[in-house]
Amino acid sequence: MVSSSDTTNTISVSFLSKRSRSPEPPHQKLTLKVKNQQGAEDIYKIGAHAHLKKLMTAYCRKRNLEYNTVRFLYNNKPIKPRQTPAQLRMEEEDEILLVMELGGGGPYTPC
């Protein structure tokens, strides 16, 4: 069963990335989708020059997830918290994929 969110979350940010030097106006907002592995989508509005960590922490808070147990991917590459949509050349309605970190592993011990 796939559920989708009808609400759009707006993330306001009072700082800009110093590395982002893009010709777009600094207050341009993009609508981005965050999709988890089960197919559920959440929609967020974020400034083109805002750090994506704001979106990531807002998503984790809303879904009651630990920030360090998930990864956010865009174009199959991990998103770094200080990257901005402008740096990643994101466009309106682009999709970010959320994947859960797999734990476990460890040394093999025969019985």
C-alpha positions as a Markdown table, in Angstrom:
| # | Residue | x | y | z |
|---|---|---|---|---|
| 1 | Met | 0.0 | 0.0 | 0.0 |
| 2 | Val | 1.4 | 3.3 | -1.0 |
| 3 | Ser | 0.5 | 6.4 | 1.0 |
| 4 | Ser | 1.2 | 10.0 | 0.0 |
| 5 | Ser | 1.1 | 13.2 | 1.9 |
| 6 | Asp | -1.3 | 15.9 | 0.8 |
| 7 | Thr | 0.5 | 18.6 | 2.8 |
| 8 | Thr | 3.4 | 20.6 | 1.6 |
| 9 | Asn | 6.0 | 21.5 | 4.2 |
| 10 | Thr | 7.8 | 24.8 | 3.9 |
| 11 | Ile | 11.2 | 25.1 | 5.3 |
| 12 | Ser | 12.4 | 28.6 | 6.0 |
| 13 | Val | 16.1 | 29.2 | 6.2 |
| 14 | Ser | 17.8 | 32.4 | 7.3 |
| 15 | Phe | 21.3 | 31.6 | 6.0 |
| 16 | Leu | 22.7 | 30.9 | 2.5 |
| 17 | Ser | 25.5 | 28.8 | 1.4 |
| 18 | Lys | 28.7 | 30.9 | 0.8 |
| 19 | Arg | 29.7 | 28.5 | -2.0 |
| 20 | Ser | 26.5 | 28.7 | -4.0 |
| 21 | Arg | 26.9 | 31.4 | -6.6 |
| 22 | Ser | 24.1 | 30.9 | -8.9 |
| 23 | Pro | 22.2 | 33.5 | -11.1 |
| 24 | Glu | 18.8 | 32.6 | -9.6 |
| 25 | Pro | 17.3 | 35.1 | -7.1 |
| 26 | Pro | 18.3 | 34.2 | -3.5 |
| 27 | His | 14.7 | 33.8 | -2.4 |
| 28 | Gln | 13.6 | 31.3 | -5.1 |
| 29 | Lys | 11.8 | 28.3 | -3.6 |
| 30 | Leu | 11.7 | 24.8 | -5.1 |
| 31 | Thr | 9.2 | 22.1 | -4.4 |
| 32 | Leu | 11.0 | 18.8 | -3.8 |
| 33 | Lys | 9.6 | 15.3 | -3.1 |
| 34 | Val | 11.2 | 13.0 | -0.6 |
| 35 | Lys | 10.3 | 9.4 | -1.3 |
| 36 | Asn | 11.0 | 6.5 | 1.0 |
| 37 | Gln | 11.6 | 2.8 | 0.0 |
| 38 | Gln | 8.0 | 1.9 | 0.5 |
| 39 | Gly | 6.9 | 4.6 | -2.0 |
| 40 | Ala | 5.4 | 7.1 | 0.4 |
| 41 | Glu | 6.1 | 10.7 | -0.6 |
| 42 | Asp | 6.4 | 13.9 | 1.4 |
| 43 | Ile | 6.6 | 17.3 | -0.4 |
| 44 | Tyr | 8.8 | 20.1 | 0.9 |
| 45 | Lys | 9.3 | 23.7 | -0.3 |
| 46 | Ile | 12.9 | 24.9 | 0.3 |
| 47 | Gly | 15.0 | 27.8 | -0.9 |
| 48 | Ala | 17.3 | 27.1 | -3.8 |
| 49 | His | 20.3 | 28.3 | -1.7 |
| 50 | Ala | 19.3 | 26.7 | 1.6 |
| 51 | His | 21.3 | 23.9 | 3.1 |
| 52 | Leu | 19.5 | 20.5 | 2.5 |
| 53 | Lys | 20.2 | 19.5 | 6.1 |
| 54 | Lys | 17.1 | 21.6 | 7.0 |
| 55 | Leu | 14.9 | 19.4 | 4.7 |
| 56 | Met | 16.6 | 16.2 | 6.0 |
| 57 | Thr | 16.1 | 17.0 | 9.7 |
| 58 | Ala | 12.5 | 18.1 | 9.1 |
| 59 | Tyr | 11.8 | 14.8 | 7.3 |
| 60 | Cys | 13.3 | 12.7 | 10.1 |
| 61 | Arg | 11.4 | 14.7 | 12.7 |
| 62 | Lys | 8.1 | 14.2 | 10.9 |
| 63 | Arg | 8.7 | 10.5 | 10.3 |
| 64 | Asn | 10.2 | 9.9 | 13.8 |
| 65 | Leu | 13.5 | 8.6 | 12.4 |
| 66 | Glu | 17.0 | 9.0 | 13.7 |
| 67 | Tyr | 19.0 | 11.3 | 11.4 |
| 68 | Asn | 22.1 | 9.1 | 11.5 |
| 69 | Thr | 20.2 | 5.9 | 10.4 |
| 70 | Val | 19.0 | 7.2 | 7.0 |
| 71 | Arg | 20.6 | 8.4 | 3.8 |
| 72 | Phe | 19.2 | 10.8 | 1.3 |
| 73 | Leu | 20.1 | 10.3 | -2.4 |
| 74 | Tyr | 19.7 | 12.5 | -5.4 |
| 75 | Asn | 20.5 | 11.1 | -8.8 |
| 76 | Asn | 21.8 | 7.9 | -7.0 |
| 77 | Lys | 24.4 | 10.0 | -5.1 |
| 78 | Pro | 24.4 | 10.8 | -1.4 |
| 79 | Ile | 23.4 | 14.3 | -0.4 |
| 80 | Lys | 25.7 | 16.1 | 2.0 |
| 81 | Pro | 24.0 | 18.2 | 4.6 |
| 82 | Arg | 25.6 | 21.5 | 3.5 |
| 83 | Gln | 24.8 | 21.1 | -0.2 |
| 84 | Thr | 22.0 | 23.3 | -1.6 |
| 85 | Pro | 19.5 | 22.6 | -4.3 |
| 86 | Ala | 21.2 | 25.1 | -6.5 |
| 87 | Gln | 24.6 | 23.3 | -6.1 |
| 88 | Leu | 22.9 | 20.0 | -7.1 |
| 89 | Arg | 21.1 | 21.8 | -10.0 |
| 90 | Met | 17.8 | 20.5 | -8.6 |
| 91 | Glu | 14.6 | 21.6 | -10.4 |
| 92 | Glu | 11.0 | 22.0 | -9.4 |
| 93 | Glu | 9.4 | 18.6 | -8.4 |
| 94 | Asp | 12.7 | 16.8 | -8.3 |
| 95 | Glu | 12.7 | 13.6 | -6.2 |
| 96 | Ile | 15.0 | 12.8 | -3.3 |
| 97 | Leu | 15.2 | 9.1 | -2.3 |
| 98 | Leu | 15.4 | 8.1 | 1.3 |
| 99 | Val | 17.2 | 4.8 | 2.1 |
| 100 | Met | 17.7 | 3.2 | 5.5 |
| 101 | Glu | 21.1 | 2.4 | 6.8 |
| 102 | Leu | 21.7 | -1.4 | 7.2 |
| 103 | Gly | 23.2 | -2.3 | 10.5 |
| 104 | Gly | 24.7 | -5.6 | 11.5 |
| 105 | Gly | 27.5 | -7.4 | 10.0 |
| 106 | Gly | 30.4 | -8.1 | 12.3 |
| 107 | Pro | 32.9 | -10.9 | 12.3 |
| 108 | Tyr | 31.9 | -14.4 | 11.4 |
| 109 | Thr | 32.0 | -16.9 | 14.2 |
| 110 | Pro | 31.5 | -20.6 | 13.4 |
| 111 | Cys | 29.2 | -22.6 | 15.8 |
